[in-house]
């Protein structure tokens, strides 16, 4: 599988933000009712995060706000409009990690409106790293908004599930959103959120909330967010592998990402995508899937990939 890599040098803004909306291309059932809106959604999410960084805000605040905007957009597989399990429900996963090496994650969340907020609360308000199916009482105690489970389920995702179950459609059944950033103080952070894979077994957990698999960050080195076939990202500990190639092997960012895709995804016959930002502000967007949603700023302005 050919790997597509975009490698962008540090800018003069003093911060860098890059986001992704999943690898694999548009979902047919969503394209029918929302053609042309993907780019708009990516742009709005990028602008929300960039505004925080431009004002001197933290990388953590920026990536969480960026992901929150994508969770609220039913075009992307996170929050409202997430992929549905085999029984037609939404089970949501998310993770945030700071460059200090601290992380918070949630899996199989069913009632919190924005799973990324729950992951951040696990990081900041609890003694844990990963919680599974947090109770409504716990979500309320953190002051986070809850919704009824039906909020996450859209007509388009129900059609997609029915088509997968009836025809066992080929192609990507996955999708994830994520953001990575380095702020003006030099701190990095990563956030990732997903509804998992269409028609997955109830209780299945992918790479997104697994620290080092789908999400990783470390000051002075890199922040990484992944999307794709989660089981392979877990087996290859993909996000951490990129970090390790850079920290211990001295590999440049683009080389580390490309080598990890070849060694841990191609070798397993898996497809996916990766966004990463180095401590120096260099960014990489890479994927071996047919397409990938992403947004970042280059010397010519904001770039959106759809």
N, C-alpha and C positions, 0 to 999 in steps of 0.2 A: 504494500500500500504506500502510495506516495505521500510524503508529508509536506504540507504547505506551511511555510514559516514567514511571518512578518516580524522584522527586527527593527525597532525604532530607537534612535539615539536619544539621550536625555534632552529635554527642552530647557528653555530659559525662564520658565514660570516658577521654578523652585519646587514643583510637585508633579506627580504623575498619577493618573487614574486610567485604568482600563477595565472594561466590563465584558461579560459574555452572556448570551441568552440561550446557550445550548449549541451542540454540534449535531449535524445530520441534515439540516435543512428544514424547510417549512412543513408543518403537518397539514396534509391535504384538507382535512375537515375544517381546520382553522382558516386556511387560505381562501376557502370558498366564501367565507363571510367577513373576512377582515383583510383582504388583499391590500397591500400598500401601507399598512399601519405598523409593520415591524420596525422600519427605520425610525418612524416617529417615536415609538416606545423606547427604543435604544437611546435616541437623542435626549429625550426627557430625563431618562434615568442618569445618563452621563452628566447632563447639566446640573442635576440636583446634587450629585456628589462633588462635582468640580467647584460648585459655588461654595461649599464648605471648605474645601482646600484653599481656594483663592482667598478666603477670608481669614486664613491662618488656622483653620480647624484641623482636627486630628485625622489621621488615616483611618482609624477605627470608625469615627463618626461618618466619614465619607463613604466607606464601603457599605456600612449598614444602611445608610439612607439610599444609596444606589440600588442595593438589593431589595429594599422595601418597595421602591417604585416598580421594580420588575415583578415582585410578588403580587402587587395590586393590579397588574396588567394581565388579563386573561389569555393573551396570546402566548405567554411563556409558561413553561412547566414548573411553576412554583406558586404557592399561595392560591389565589382564585384562578381557576382554569388549569389546575394541576392535573397530571395524568391520573387515571383511576385504576384502582386495584381490580382483581378479577371479580370481586363482589360489588363493584361500582362505587366504592368509597374513596376518599382522599386521605392519604397518610403522608404527612409532610416531614421532611428532614432539613436541618440547617446546621451550620457551624460558623463560628467567628474565631479568629485567632489574631493576637497582637504580635508585634515583633519582639516583645519581651518573652515570648514562648508560652503565654497563657492562652487557654482556649475554653470555649463553651460550646456545647452542641446539644441538639434535641433530635430525637427520632420518633417516628410514628405519632406526630402531633396531630390532633384532630379538631381542636377548637380555637386555638390562638390565631387571630387574623393574620399576623405576620410572624412566621416561624423564626426569622432572623432576629426578631426582638427577644424571643424566648431564649435563643442560643446566647445572645448577649447577656441576658439576665442570669443564665446559668454561670456565665463567666464572672459576672460582677456581684451577683447577689447570693451565690451558693458556694458550698465547699466542693462541688462536683465539677466534672468535665462534661459528662454525657448523661442526659436523662431521657428515658423512653416513656412516651405517653404521659406528659405532665398533667396533673389533675387540674380541673377547673379552679379549684380553690387556690392552688399554687400560682396559676396564671393570674388570678385576681389579686393575690397578695403582692405581686410584682407590678400591679397597676397597668397590666397589658390588656388590650382589647380582645374580647372573645366574640366569636360568631357561631351560628349554628352550622353543623357540618354541610348542609345544603349550599351554603355560600360558596364553597370551593368548587362545586360541581356545575359545569356548564353544558349546554346542549351539544356544543362541538365536541367536547371530551367524551360525552356519552356516545355520540356517533362513532368517534374513533375507537372506543372500547368495543362497541358492537361489531365494527368492521374487522378489528383484530381477532376477536373471538370467532367470527363467522368465516373469515378467509385466511387467518394466520398470515397477515400481511408481511411481506418481506421489507427489509429496511430498518431504520432506526426506530426503536420504541422508547428511546430515552430522551431526556431533556433536563437541563439544569440552568440556573442562573448564578452569576457570581461576579465579584469585583475584587480587585487588588489595587493598592495605592501606596505611595510613599509621600509623606507630607513635608512641609517646609522645615520641620525639625529633624528630618531624616528617618523618622519612624515609619515602619511598614505595617500593613494589616491586610487580612484577607477575609472575605465572607462568601459563603456559598449556600444556596437553598434549592430544594427540588421536591417534586411530587413523585420521584422515582420513575419506574418504567410502566408503560401501559400494560394492563392485565397481569401485573405482578401478584404473587401470593400475598394475602394479608400478613402483615408483620415483616415483610421483606425490608431489609435496610441496605442501602447501597453505600457508595464511597463518600458521599457528601458530608455526613456527620462524623466520619472516621478521621481523626486527626492524623495527618501524614499520608492519607490516601487521596482524598479529594480536596483537602484544604491544608495549607501550611504557611507559616510566616516566621521569619527570624530577622531581627534588626541586623544591619550590616551585611546581609546576604540577599534575601529574596522573599517575596510573597507570591503564593501560587493558588489558583482556583481551577478545578478540573470539571469536565463534563464528558459523558460518554457511557460506555458499558461498565457500570460500577463495579461489578465483581472483579474485572481485570485490574481496575485501578486499586482495589483493595489488595489483591494478590501481589501486585507490583509495588505497592506503597509509593505510588507515582509522585505525589507532591513532595514527599520527603526525599525521594530519590533525586529529584532535581536539586533540592537544597544540598544534599550530600555531595553530588558531583561538583557543585560550585565550592562548597566550604572545604571539603577534604581533597578534592581532585584539582581545584583551581580552574575548572572549566568556565568559559564565558557563558552568559545566560542562554544565548541562542543554542550554543553547542550542548549545554546540559539538557535543555528541553528536547532537542532533536534526538539526542542519544537515549533519553528516557523513553520517548515514543517508540524508537526502534527496538530498544531492549525489553521494554515491559508491555507495550501494546501490540506492535507488529508481531512480536514473537508469539503472542497469544491469539492472533487473528482478531483483535479487538479494535474498534474505532472510537475516536473521541477527540476532544480538543482541550487545550491548556492555555490559560493566560498567566503571565508572570511579570512582575516588575522587580528590577534589581534595586539595591540600596542606592545606586547612583542615578536612578530615574530612568534607566533604559527599560523598554518594555518589549515583550514578545507575545504574539498571538500565533498559535500553531494548532494544526489539526490534520489528522489523516482520514477524516470523514469527508463526504462529498462537499459539505458546506459547514459554515459556522457563523452564528450571529455574534457580533462583537462591536464595540465602539471604543475609540481612543483618539487622541489628538496627535497629529503629525505636524511637520513644519508648514504644511499647506492648509491646516485647519482640522476640524472634526471629521473623522472617518467612521462610517458605519458599514459593517459587513452584513449582508442579508442573503 
